[in-house]
Amino acid sequence: MPQQSGDPTLRGLLLTRGYLGLLLIAALVGVPVSLAAFGFVSLEHELQHWIWESLPEALGHDRAPWWWPLPLLLIAGLLVAPIVTRMPGRGGHVPVDGLGGAPTLPKAVPGVILAALVCLPLGALLGPEAPLMAMGSGLALLAVSSARRAAQPRLAPVLGAAGSTAAISTIFGSPLVAAVMMIEAAGLGGPQLVALILPCLLASGIGALVFTGFGHWTGLSIGALSLPSVPSSGTPDPGDFLWGVPVAVLVAVVCVAGQLLGRRVKVFTVGDPNGPGGPASVPTVRQTAIRTVLCAVAVGVVIAAYALMTGRSPEEDALSGQATLGALAANPGAWSEGALLALALCKTVGWGIALGSLRGGPIFPAILIGATIGVACGPLPGFGVAPGMAAGLAAAGAAVTRLPLTSTVLAAALLGSNATDEMPLLIVASVTAFITGELVRNLTDRRTPARTPAPAA
């Protein structure tokens, strides 16, 4: 990002010639990044439809049988193992680490795309948001040379953030969600915040336009996180908050438990050089590959277990959860209490294993877990399905992303016309889940033995 000269105020920064050039680059970058993201999401969605619906029908099944996830996840593990052990960038960051840190370098983008196209359509219980952000970041950095990035160290983070927001501008259902996420995650203020958010807003707006336009033109579905139909709600009453707060606490504990499982799985697959065993405890490349395959198979077993326990399609538990979330919101009565609890349990366990071993995003499955728990708690006296789902959506997002404002905006975007009535509950549930999640993590960290830093090489 250009340095300020002369005038340190926001106006001085915005009128800097270099910053105006950065805005132009962000606007131009938004188009190719969004086109690439559209192609990726459309291809992933079509592969998912063919694998889980068309292929079973072609083999004479009215839906995917209970054992369907077992060979699929074995194949996913065998294909992703060499990507995460051999290719530049290791197929992207391990999803339990969040949505990523430093901008993804262009040379790592092919591995990110391949890993995501292997894991997501085959049922890896992860979402497309993290691969999209990594892909957008890497493609945006192609707009400037490596020499220019080295000469201006602050350019890469800003341009990478703009590329990420362009790529995910509609996968969350609204470009505003991506922009708010960048504001909250940046943790900046004053001119620095504006300097970062303007390129992100510009790129995300253009990205949303490209996504929408190409969706109508091609007729392809991009599988954005959305709820075409939601349970009707009314004016919030004391019962909503009486039950909404403990539901938010429960959702936060479950989601953080899934993340803690993911951290343990990550240590199993790639090791922890700062752990008690030091660098010697880090598995070899061969061990990491084998353990990745084993974890993928374990995810398949969990999905198959859901189908066996409930007699329902394994597809409901597999994949990112977008389709199941829409079906749950449209007809929550189609699930029994037992099926809802089984879905929440199996989704959490499978998601936790996938978080530490496979590749994808952590948010979409967590949203389904929260919504499922909320709907399951809906029959409580004085509560209801609509406030239960609202509390679950907001709580899951806040607990997993640790971004309560973003989670509130995302839940409001999903609820559509119901958001106005449910907004007080969304805010309370989001804040409650965020605080609960931090308390659980703090308690867990205090019980974890202190680690000795690895010796310098």
C-alpha positions in Angstrom: 0.0 0.0 0.0 1.4 3.5 -0.8 3.0 5.5 1.9 1.4 8.7 3.0 3.4 11.8 2.2 2.8 15.3 3.5 -0.8 15.0 4.6 -1.2 12.2 7.2 -5.0 12.5 7.2 -7.5 10.2 5.5 -8.0 12.7 2.7 -4.3 12.8 2.1 -4.2 9.1 1.8 -7.1 8.8 -0.5 -5.8 11.4 -2.8 -2.3 9.8 -3.0 -1.5 8.9 -6.6 -0.3 5.4 -5.6 -3.5 4.7 -3.7 -5.8 5.7 -6.5 -3.7 3.4 -8.7 -4.3 0.6 -6.2 -8.1 1.1 -6.3 -7.9 0.9 -10.1 -6.0 -2.4 -9.9 -8.5 -3.7 -7.3 -11.4 -2.9 -9.7 -9.6 -4.6 -12.6 -8.6 -7.6 -10.6 -12.1 -8.2 -9.5 -13.2 -9.2 -12.9 -10.8 -12.1 -13.7 -10.8 -13.3 -10.1 -14.6 -13.5 -10.1 -14.6 -15.3 -13.4 -12.2 -17.8 -12.1 -14.1 -18.2 -8.9 -17.4 -18.6 -10.8 -15.8 -21.3 -12.9 -14.4 -23.1 -9.8 -17.7 -23.0 -7.9 -19.8 -24.0 -10.9 -17.5 -27.0 -11.6 -17.5 -28.1 -8.0 -21.3 -27.8 -7.9 -21.7 -29.9 -11.1 -19.3 -32.5 -9.9 -21.1 -32.7 -6.6 -24.5 -33.2 -8.3 -23.1 -35.9 -10.6 -21.3 -37.8 -7.8 -24.1 -37.8 -5.3 -27.3 -37.8 -7.5 -26.7 -38.6 -11.1 -24.3 -41.5 -10.6 -26.4 -43.3 -8.0 -29.4 -43.0 -10.2 -27.4 -44.4 -13.1 -26.5 -47.4 -11.0 -30.2 -48.1 -10.1 -30.4 -46.3 -6.7 -33.1 -43.8 -6.0 -30.6 -42.0 -3.8 -27.1 -42.5 -2.6 -27.0 -45.7 -0.5 -25.6 -45.7 3.1 -22.2 -47.1 2.0 -21.7 -44.5 -0.8 -19.4 -42.3 1.2 -16.9 -45.1 2.0 -15.3 -45.5 -1.5 -15.7 -41.8 -2.3 -13.8 -40.6 0.8 -11.1 -43.3 0.2 -10.7 -41.9 -3.3 -10.6 -38.4 -1.9 -7.9 -39.3 0.5 -5.8 -41.1 -2.1 -6.0 -38.1 -4.5 -5.4 -35.3 -1.9 -2.5 -37.0 -0.1 0.1 -36.3 -2.8 -1.3 -32.8 -3.2 -0.8 -31.9 0.4 2.6 -33.5 0.7 4.2 -32.7 -2.7 2.7 -29.7 -4.4 3.7 -26.0 -3.7 1.5 -24.6 -1.0 0.4 -28.1 0.2 -3.0 -27.6 -1.3 -3.7 -24.6 1.0 -3.7 -24.3 4.7 -5.2 -26.9 7.1 -8.8 -25.7 7.6 -8.6 -25.9 11.4 -6.3 -22.9 11.2 -9.2 -20.7 10.0 -9.5 -18.9 6.8 -5.8 -18.4 6.2 -3.1 -15.9 7.2 -0.7 -14.4 4.7 -1.8 -13.9 1.1 -1.6 -17.1 -1.0 1.3 -16.9 -3.5 0.4 -17.5 -7.2 2.4 -20.7 -7.4 0.3 -22.3 -4.7 -3.0 -21.7 -6.5 -3.0 -24.8 -8.7 -2.6 -27.0 -5.6 -5.4 -25.2 -3.8 -7.8 -25.7 -6.6 -6.9 -29.3 -7.1 -7.2 -30.1 -3.4 -10.6 -28.4 -3.2 -11.9 -30.1 -6.3 -10.9 -33.5 -4.9 -12.2 -33.0 -1.4 -15.4 -30.9 -1.7 -17.4 -32.9 -4.3 -16.5 -36.2 -2.8 -18.0 -35.3 0.5 -15.2 -34.0 2.7 -17.6 -32.1 5.1 -15.9 -28.8 4.3 -17.0 -25.6 2.6 -15.6 -23.7 -0.5 -14.9 -20.4 1.3 -11.3 -21.0 2.2 -10.2 -22.3 -1.2 -12.0 -19.4 -2.9 -10.3 -16.9 -0.7 -6.9 -18.5 -1.3 -7.5 -18.7 -5.0 -8.6 -15.0 -5.2 -5.7 -13.9 -3.2 -3.1 -15.7 -5.4 -4.7 -14.6 -8.6 -4.8 -11.0 -7.4 -1.1 -11.0 -6.7 -0.5 -12.0 -10.3 -1.5 -8.5 -11.2 1.8 -7.1 -9.8 5.3 -8.4 -10.2 7.2 -10.1 -7.4 9.7 -7.3 -7.5 7.0 -4.7 -6.9 5.6 -6.7 -4.1 9.0 -6.9 -2.5 9.5 -3.1 -2.9 6.1 -2.4 -1.3 5.5 -5.0 1.4 2.1 -3.5 2.3 0.8 -4.0 -1.2 0.5 -7.8 -1.1 -1.8 -7.9 2.0 -4.2 -5.2 0.6 -4.3 -6.7 -2.9 -4.6 -10.2 -1.5 -7.5 -9.1 0.6 -9.2 -7.5 -2.4 -8.8 -10.7 -4.4 -10.2 -12.8 -1.5 -13.3 -10.6 -1.2 -13.9 -10.7 -4.9 -13.8 -14.5 -4.9 -16.2 -15.0 -2.1 -18.4 -11.9 -2.8 -21.5 -14.0 -3.3 -20.7 -17.4 -1.9 -22.0 -16.1 1.5 -25.1 -14.8 -0.2 -24.1 -11.1 -0.1 -20.9 -9.1 -0.9 -21.6 -7.1 2.2 -20.8 -10.2 4.4 -17.3 -10.5 2.7 -16.6 -6.8 3.2 -17.7 -6.8 6.9 -15.5 -9.9 7.4 -12.5 -8.1 6.1 -13.2 -5.1 8.4 -13.6 -7.2 11.5 -10.7 -9.6 10.7 -8.3 -6.7 10.0 -8.6 -5.3 13.5 -7.6 -1.8 12.2 -9.0 1.6 12.7 -8.9 5.1 11.2 -7.3 5.7 7.8 -5.7 2.2 7.8 -9.1 0.6 8.0 -10.5 2.7 5.1 -7.4 2.1 3.1 -7.9 -1.6 3.3 -11.7 -1.8 3.0 -12.1 0.4 -0.1 -10.3 -2.0 -2.4 -12.1 -4.9 -0.8 -15.5 -3.2 -1.3 -14.7 -2.3 -4.9 -13.5 -5.8 -5.7 -16.4 -7.6 -3.9 -19.0 -5.4 -5.6 -17.5 -6.2 -9.0 -17.2 -9.8 -8.0 -20.9 -10.0 -7.1 -21.9 -8.4 -10.4 -19.8 -11.0 -12.3 -21.2 -13.9 -10.3 -24.8 -12.8 -10.8 -24.4 -12.0 -14.5 -22.7 -15.2 -15.4 -25.1 -17.2 -13.3 -28.0 -15.8 -15.3 -26.2 -16.1 -18.6 -25.0 -19.6 -18.3 -27.8 -21.0 -16.2 -25.3 -22.7 -13.9 -25.8 -22.7 -10.1 -23.0 -21.4 -8.0 -24.3 -23.0 -4.8 -24.2 -19.9 -2.7 -25.1 -20.2 1.0 -28.7 -19.1 1.0 -32.1 -20.0 2.4 -34.8 -19.8 -0.2 -37.4 -20.5 2.5 -37.3 -20.0 6.2 -39.7 -20.7 9.1 -42.0 -17.8 9.8 -41.2 -15.7 12.9 -42.9 -13.1 14.9 -42.0 -10.4 17.4 -39.3 -11.7 19.9 -40.6 -12.5 23.3 -38.8 -13.3 26.7 -39.0 -17.1 25.8 -36.8 -16.5 22.8 -34.0 -15.1 25.0 -34.6 -17.5 27.9 -33.8 -20.4 25.6 -31.8 -18.6 22.9 -28.9 -17.8 25.3 -28.3 -21.5 26.5 -28.8 -22.6 22.9 -26.0 -20.3 21.8 -23.8 -21.6 24.6 -24.5 -25.2 23.5 -23.8 -24.4 19.9 -20.5 -22.7 20.8 -19.4 -25.6 23.0 -20.2 -28.1 20.2 -18.5 -26.1 17.5 -15.4 -25.4 19.6 -15.2 -29.1 20.5 -15.2 -29.9 16.7 -12.3 -27.4 16.3 -10.4 -28.9 19.2 -10.8 -32.3 17.6 -9.5 -30.8 14.4 -6.4 -29.6 16.1 -5.6 -33.0 17.5 -6.1 -34.5 14.0 -3.8 -31.9 12.6 -1.1 -33.0 15.0 -1.7 -36.6 13.9 -1.4 -35.8 10.2 1.2 -33.1 10.0 2.7 -33.0 13.5 3.6 -30.1 15.8 7.3 -29.2 15.8 6.7 -27.1 19.0 5.1 -30.1 20.8 6.6 -32.2 23.5 8.5 -34.4 21.0 9.9 -31.5 19.1 10.7 -31.7 15.4 11.5 -35.4 15.8 7.8 -36.1 16.4 6.8 -34.6 13.0 5.7 -37.4 10.7 7.5 -38.1 7.5 5.9 -37.2 4.1 4.9 -40.9 3.7 3.3 -40.9 7.1 1.4 -37.7 6.5 0.1 -39.2 3.2 -1.0 -42.4 4.9 -2.6 -40.6 7.8 -4.4 -38.2 5.5 -6.0 -41.2 3.7 -7.0 -42.8 7.0 -8.6 -39.5 8.1 -10.6 -39.3 4.9 -11.8 -42.9 5.3 -12.8 -42.0 8.9 -14.9 -39.1 7.6 -16.6 -41.6 5.2 -17.4 -43.9 8.1 -19.0 -41.1 10.1 -21.2 -40.1 7.1 -22.2 -43.7 6.5 -23.0 -44.1 10.3 -25.4 -41.1 10.0 -27.2 -42.8 7.1 -27.4 -46.1 9.0 -28.7 -44.5 12.2 -31.4 -42.5 10.6 -32.2 -44.3 7.4 -31.8 -41.1 5.5 -29.5 -40.1 2.6 -25.8 -39.8 3.5 -25.7 -36.7 1.3 -27.4 -34.8 4.1 -24.3 -35.2 6.3 -21.7 -35.1 3.5 -20.5 -32.1 1.6 -20.5 -28.5 2.9 -24.0 -28.5 4.2 -25.5 -25.8 1.9 -28.2 -28.0 0.4 -29.1 -29.6 3.7 -29.3 -26.2 5.4 -31.8 -25.1 2.7 -33.9 -28.2 3.1 -33.9 -27.9 6.8 -35.0 -24.3 6.8 -37.7 -25.1 4.2 -39.2 -28.1 6.0 -37.7 -28.6 9.5 -40.5 -31.0 10.3 -39.1 -33.5 7.9 -36.5 -34.4 10.5 -37.3 -36.2 13.7 -35.6 -35.1 16.9 -33.4 -38.2 16.7 -32.4 -37.5 13.1 -31.5 -33.9 14.0 -29.3 -35.0 16.9 -27.6 -37.6 14.8 -27.0 -35.0 12.1 -25.5 -32.6 14.6 -23.3 -35.3 16.2 -22.1 -36.9 13.0 -21.5 -33.6 11.2 -19.5 -32.3 14.2 -17.3 -35.4 14.4 -16.7 -35.7 10.7 -16.1 -32.0 10.4 -13.6 -32.1 13.2 -11.6 -34.9 11.5 -11.7 -33.1 8.1 -10.6 -29.8 9.7 -7.3 -31.3 10.6 -6.6 -33.4 7.6 -8.4 -32.5 4.4 -8.8 -29.2 2.5 -11.7 -26.8 2.4 -13.4 -24.1 4.5 -14.6 -24.4 8.1 -17.6 -22.1 8.1 -20.4 -23.6 6.0 -20.5 -27.0 7.9 -20.5 -25.1 11.2 -23.5 -23.1 10.1 -25.4 -26.3 9.5 -24.4 -27.7 12.9 -25.7 -24.5 14.6 -28.9 -24.5 12.7 -29.5 -28.2 13.3 -29.0 -27.8 17.1 -31.3 -24.7 17.0 -34.1 -26.5 15.2 -33.7 -29.5 17.5 -34.3 -27.1 20.5 -37.2 -25.4 18.8 -39.9 -27.5 20.6 -38.8 -26.3 24.0 -41.7 -24.5 25.8 -41.9 -20.9 24.8 -39.3 -21.2 22.1 -39.8 -22.1 18.5 -38.1 -23.3 15.3 -37.6 -19.9 13.8 -35.8 -18.3 16.8 -34.0 -21.6 17.4 -32.6 -21.6 13.9 -31.7 -17.9 14.1 -29.8 -18.4 17.4 -28.0 -21.4 16.0 -26.9 -19.7 12.8 -25.5 -16.6 14.6 -23.9 -18.7 17.4 -22.1 -21.1 15.1 -20.6 -18.4 13.0 -19.4 -16.4 16.0 -17.9 -19.4 17.7 -16.0 -20.7 14.7 -14.9 -17.5 13.0 -14.4 -15.5 16.2 -16.0 -12.6 14.3 -19.3 -11.8 16.1 -20.2 -8.9 13.8 -19.6 -10.8 10.6 -21.7 -13.7 12.0 -24.6 -11.5 12.9 -24.6 -10.0 9.3 -24.3 -13.4 7.8 -27.2 -14.8 9.8 -29.3 -11.7 8.9 -28.5 -12.2 5.2 -29.6 -15.8 5.4 -32.9 -15.1 7.2 -33.9 -12.4 4.8 -37.3 -10.8 5.7 -37.1 -12.5 9.1 -33.9 -10.7 10.0 -35.6 -7.6 11.3 -37.7 -9.5 13.9 -34.8 -11.8 14.9 -32.1 -9.2 14.9 -32.0 -8.7 18.8 -31.7 -12.5 19.2 -29.0 -12.7 16.5 -26.9 -10.1 18.3 -27.3 -11.7 21.7 -26.7 -15.2 20.4 -23.6 -14.1 18.5 -22.0 -12.3 21.5 -22.9 -15.1 23.8 -21.4 -17.7 21.5 -18.2 -15.6 21.0 -17.7 -15.2 24.7 -18.4 -18.9 25.4 -16.0 -20.0 22.7 -13.2 -17.9 24.1 -13.8 -19.2 27.6 -13.7 -22.8 26.4 -10.5 -22.2 24.4 -8.9 -20.5 27.4 -9.9 -23.4 29.7 -8.5 -25.9 27.2 -5.3 -24.0 26.7 -4.7 -23.8 30.5 -5.1 -27.5 30.8 -2.7 -28.2 27.9 0.9 -28.8 29.1 3.2 -26.0 28.2 5.2 -26.6 25.0 8.9 -26.2 24.6 9.7 -24.2 21.5 11.6 -26.2 18.9 15.4 -25.4 18.8 16.5 -23.1 16.0 17.9 -24.8 13.0 
